[in-house]
Every structure is written in structure tokens, then in C-alpha cells.
């Protein structure tokens, strides 16, 4: 286990960030839970300590940290390195689609490229404004809540098998004041909403295959395995989601589903299904869109 030692007690924000970047890069920590590099990770931690935005950190970069601020920052960076705990868990917060969410080790850290689709209101796939939306495998509730912001007349059902995850989702729903429109429901996939139909189903289910689970960096070991693992090929839940989706979509509805690296296995298993793979402007892949009509036409294959 890497050890961190610091022997100075007064420094500028600029120097504190430089130290943290060097320490994390030297310890070869993994980035991918909301940030993708050491500088952004260090800024996230220092911004939490100082209550400053990234822009304000740059504005005050020559300002000196208070001793208690520096001590807290060093403690966070040290824990980040020695325990390999994602920064979002250390500060109890993550951002998704421009919105803040409370997170802890009961839920995955929000990081889905689906955020870009939400911000674009799922253009061009939705034929009309959705009135009912289903977020399947909601976790922290970030997708459900972001959808409620994007479509302010929509009702959103947020489903998850995990009671622990739903407790976090409930806190986030309350924090955003959306208790009347975002409803958390304990459910094994669609089981909790029999005969309910939606104009839009969005899902970021577990999709990590067995080989990738065995090779995941230590940071992922802090996340609930229930939210990651999905059998030998990563498609255990996705097949059911596809097969049963027509029973829960309106005729103009669409399914948006993230499968990550398992997109290769999915495309190979169902070569005749016209998966519309999304091309993202800001990075990410492994998200497909299917219409109700296509799901019905190919249902027997799933």
C-alpha cells in the first residue's frame, strides 16, 4: 500500500494541487468515477475543502490555505491513495447532468454518458414529449431526477432491486424537491410496475462481465457488486430488459440502455436487431436506442 508523507503546513492552493497531482500520479491511482485525471480529482477534493468551484480555485490559486483546510485536504488525498476510495465517496457528492447528488458506498458513482442524452432531451429519438418515464436500475436516482428536470411535466418511476440504493435515491429526490414527480419503487427489473406503460424507458443496468469483474481496479471494489456484475457475458439483465420492454412501452415509446463494454457481446448475439448506437460528443459509448416497433419485431430473439 502506498504511503503519503507531507512535511509542510502552509501552502498556496496552486502548490497544494501540484503536490496532490504528483502524489496521485506517483501512486498510480485509477480515475474514472466522475473525473479522468489527477488534476480534476485534486480540484474536486480541494473544492470540497474550501467550498470553491473549479473556476474560483483558479481565481484564488495563489491564496494560502488555512491550516485546517490544508490538513483536511492532505487527509482526503492520503485516503484516496491508500484506500483507493473514489473521490465522490470521500466528499459524499457527485455531479451528473449538471446536478449535484449525494452518494455513498450504497450506490455506484454517477458517470453515465446518458447524461448527455438527457441534456439534449433525447433528440432525435423521442417523437413527442414524454409524460411517463421509467428509470430502471436507478441507483442514486440521478437519471430519474435529471429526466424530471429535462421534462418538467413528466412523472418518473425510479426502480431498483436494492433497498439501500433506494434509500439514497429518496434522499436525492427530497434534496431536489421532486417527491411529487419522482417515485422510488423497490423492484426486480419490471416486477414492481406490472401493466404500467411509459413513453421512455432509460436504464443503466449492471453489465460488467465476469472477466472484467475479475480485473477491475481497486476503486470499483468500493462500489456495490450488485450494481456492476451481470454474469459471464454481462448481459444477464439486458436480455430480460429487452424481452419485456414492449410490455412497458407505449407505441411511440423508446428504450435507452447502457451496456458499456458488453456492447460487443450484445451486437454479436443479436446481429439482426437494429441497435441504434449513440455517438457522444463528450465521450462514452455502449448506449443503444430501440423503438417499441423494433423491440416488438425482434422480441422472439431475446
Order of alpha helices (4+ residues) and beta strands (2+ residues): alpha-alpha-alpha-alpha-alpha-beta-beta-alpha-beta-alpha-beta-alpha-beta-beta-alpha-alpha-beta-alpha-beta-beta-alpha
